[in-house]
Amino acid sequence: MHTLQTNESATPVPLLDLKAQYTALRDEIHAAMGRVIESQHFILGPEVEALEREVAAYSHCKYGIGVSSGTDALLVALMAIDLQPGDEVITTPYTFFATAGSIVRLGGRPVFVDIDPRTYNIDPAGIEAVITPRTKAIMPVHLFGQMADMDPIMAIAEQHGLTVIEDAAQAIGAEYKGRRAGSIGHLGCFSFFPSKNLGGFGDGGMVTTNDSDLADKVKLLRGHGARPKYYHKVVGGNFRLDALQAAVLRVKLNYLDEWTAARQCNAERYRQLFAAASVDAGLPYDVGFGRHIYNQFVIRSERRDALMAYLKAHQIGTEIYYPVPMHLQECFAELGHRSGDFSFSESAALHTLAIPVYPELSDDMIKAVVTAFSQFWEA
């Protein structure tokens, strides 16, 4: 049994410290926000258009369309491919709610395929078996900052005439065999939620594509389907990105590669220290496809809950991503799934835990995390 003892003298290690990031950029961010305030142009406009160009270029895409959130990016992408009630979208049950929720909101049916237990991303080997005449799209999720295995997914999609929508909410700048997240599928969807590697001061998102027709459709849909104003060609929604968010994100985008490098260094430092301490922490598996951006650093333990409680008692921040897979969520009961249907996703939900990896972590803070792990296993 582990006796939980708090360590009042230890320096807290939060899961994420956005204040540290903001402090370093305060003057630049205030200037950018001041520019928008002085212009009094708050919805779409030049700041949003500039961010769209910059994120599209960063993601190796021709087009970027700024939207109101990562969730709305998924929703409007599905609307752009004319998802109809009863249409099926193949995706993973081990993800944030918005992935499956956006499908159901449009009357579609999420069809789940279990994950690769090493990467936590959808296993392409299970996709073809669940394709039916109602299948409209495949929505792989690039979870925790590492891209799904896209070549077989794209090959299956091409063979069956399916659209691929990349849920890249956690993967801006991640790479697969030299190609960036959001550039491989027909559409890519990003989130700028504050905790993301590129996070705003509220909700925000982006849809990327290399298809001019899809880009035009998404742009039309995000503004109530109106073109020109008050003349509505289709029924869209209010999915517009605020100019203030765009201005903040433009400042932060300049530092994103630097922050990603710091996250990668922190991840490598964890690997070194855990190895030196002979602690088997179930560290993230890097499949070697390319650039892993470590939106989260997720470990795995059969004693996850006890470990989490121990770390909390020692002022180390953690989070469970995600405690209940989508197929077992109450709101999706009508899909008819039960425990055991997707065993790898269920195991991940029971045994994984995110620990701090944000760029501003000091070496002493990383050592404190590893020391706490060692003490937990020695107790």
LINCORGI-V249629 format. One record per pair of residues at least 4 apart in sequence whose ideal C-beta (glycine too) atoms are under 6 Angstrom apart, sorted by sequence separation. I is the first residue (numbers start at 1). J is the second residue. If there is no record, write none. Layout:
# LINCORGI-V249629
{{I & J} {I & J}}
This chain:
# LINCORGI-V249629
{{25 & 29} {30 & 34} {41 & 45} {44 & 48} {51 & 55} {68 & 72} {72 & 76} {83 & 87} {95 & 99} {97 & 101} {98 & 102} {131 & 135} {150 & 154} {179 & 183} {195 & 199} {200 & 204} {221 & 225} {241 & 245} {255 & 259} {270 & 274} {303 & 307} {324 & 328} {337 & 341} {347 & 351} {348 & 352} {361 & 365} {367 & 371} {56 & 61} {67 & 72} {78 & 83} {103 & 108} {115 & 120} {116 & 121} {142 & 147} {157 & 162} {175 & 180} {179 & 184} {191 & 196} {194 & 199} {209 & 214} {220 & 225} {226 & 231} {241 & 246} {274 & 279} {311 & 316} {324 & 329} {356 & 361} {361 & 366} {67 & 73} {142 & 148} {182 & 188} {209 & 215} {226 & 232} {227 & 233} {286 & 292} {301 & 307} {56 & 63} {103 & 110} {116 & 123} {157 & 164} {174 & 181} {192 & 199} {220 & 227} {225 & 232} {274 & 281} {311 & 318} {56 & 64} {91 & 99} {115 & 123} {140 & 148} {192 & 200} {225 & 233} {55 & 64} {67 & 76} {113 & 122} {114 & 123} {225 & 234} {100 & 110} {171 & 181} {225 & 235} {308 & 318} {327 & 337} {207 & 218} {225 & 236} {52 & 64} {114 & 126} {192 & 204} {224 & 236} {113 & 126} {140 & 153} {168 & 181} {192 & 205} {52 & 66} {89 & 103} {113 & 127} {168 & 182} {191 & 205} {284 & 298} {327 & 341} {355 & 369} {51 & 66} {138 & 153} {190 & 205} {221 & 236} {327 & 342} {166 & 182} {190 & 206} {283 & 299} {222 & 239} {282 & 299} {48 & 66} {122 & 140} {172 & 190} {189 & 207} {222 & 240} {281 & 299} {282 & 300} {89 & 108} {91 & 110} {93 & 112} {111 & 130} {138 & 157} {166 & 185} {282 & 301} {165 & 185} {168 & 188} {188 & 208} {325 & 345} {87 & 108} {88 & 109} {89 & 110} {90 & 111} {94 & 115} {164 & 185} {325 & 346} {85 & 107} {121 & 143} {164 & 186} {165 & 187} {166 & 188} {167 & 189} {168 & 190} {169 & 191} {187 & 209} {83 & 106} {88 & 111} {90 & 113} {92 & 115} {120 & 143} {163 & 186} {74 & 98} {78 & 102} {138 & 162} {325 & 349} {83 & 108} {124 & 149} {137 & 162} {145 & 170} {94 & 120} {122 & 148} {137 & 163} {138 & 164} {139 & 165} {141 & 167} {142 & 168} {145 & 171} {150 & 176} {172 & 198} {182 & 208} {323 & 349} {71 & 98} {75 & 102} {121 & 148} {147 & 174} {267 & 294} {74 & 102} {78 & 106} {124 & 152} {128 & 156} {137 & 165} {139 & 167} {124 & 153} {127 & 156} {131 & 160} {142 & 171} {145 & 174} {147 & 176} {92 & 122} {267 & 297} {263 & 294} {142 & 174} {260 & 293} {321 & 354} {147 & 181} {150 & 184} {318 & 353} {319 & 354} {90 & 127} {204 & 241} {318 & 355} {142 & 181} {317 & 356} {90 & 130} {204 & 245} {99 & 141} {200 & 245} {308 & 353} {88 & 134} {95 & 141} {87 & 134} {88 & 135} {201 & 248} {304 & 351} {89 & 137} {90 & 138} {91 & 139} {200 & 248} {87 & 136} {92 & 141} {200 & 249} {304 & 353} {89 & 139} {300 & 351} {300 & 352} {83 & 136} {316 & 369} {198 & 252} {298 & 352} {299 & 353} {298 & 354} {316 & 372} {192 & 249} {198 & 256} {296 & 354} {297 & 355} {314 & 372} {297 & 357} {311 & 372} {294 & 357} {310 & 376} {99 & 167} {307 & 376} {81 & 163} {173 & 260} {77 & 165} {266 & 357} {281 & 373} {277 & 370} {263 & 357} {279 & 373} {266 & 361} {279 & 374} {197 & 293} {263 & 359} {274 & 370} {262 & 359} {269 & 366} {273 & 370} {277 & 374} {197 & 295} {70 & 169} {259 & 359} {77 & 187} {77 & 189} {177 & 289} {176 & 289} {177 & 290} {176 & 290} {74 & 189} {175 & 290} {73 & 189} {175 & 291} {174 & 291} {174 & 293} {60 & 180} {173 & 293} {59 & 180} {70 & 191} {61 & 183} {59 & 182} {60 & 183} {59 & 183} {170 & 295} {77 & 207} {73 & 205} {72 & 205} {69 & 203} {73 & 207} {80 & 214} {70 & 205} {69 & 205} {80 & 217} {67 & 205} {80 & 218} {66 & 206} {64 & 206} {65 & 207} {76 & 218} {79 & 221} {147 & 289} {64 & 208} {76 & 221} {63 & 209} {76 & 222} {146 & 292} {61 & 208} {145 & 292} {62 & 210} {145 & 293} {59 & 208} {61 & 210} {145 & 294} {145 & 295} {55 & 206} {144 & 295} {56 & 208} {63 & 215} {144 & 296} {65 & 218} {65 & 219} {144 & 298} {67 & 222} {76 & 239} {119 & 285} {72 & 239} {118 & 285} {119 & 287} {68 & 239} {67 & 239} {67 & 241} {66 & 241} {16 & 195} {48 & 241} {48 & 243} {51 & 246} {44 & 240} {47 & 243} {43 & 240} {45 & 243} {48 & 246} {51 & 249} {47 & 246} {51 & 250} {54 & 253} {47 & 247} {42 & 243} {41 & 243} {36 & 243} {36 & 244} {33 & 244} {36 & 247} {33 & 247} {32 & 247} {112 & 327} {29 & 248} {32 & 251} {29 & 251} {28 & 251} {100 & 326} {117 & 344} {114 & 342} {120 & 348} {115 & 344} {112 & 342} {114 & 344} {115 & 345} {94 & 325} {114 & 345} {93 & 325} {93 & 326} {93 & 327} {93 & 342} {94 & 345} {93 & 345} {94 & 348} {15 & 317} {12 & 315} {13 & 316} {14 & 317} {2 & 306} {15 & 319} {10 & 315} {6 & 313} {7 & 314} {2 & 310} {4 & 313} {20 & 360} {15 & 356} {16 & 358} {13 & 356} {17 & 360} {13 & 365} {13 & 368} {13 & 369} {2 & 379}}
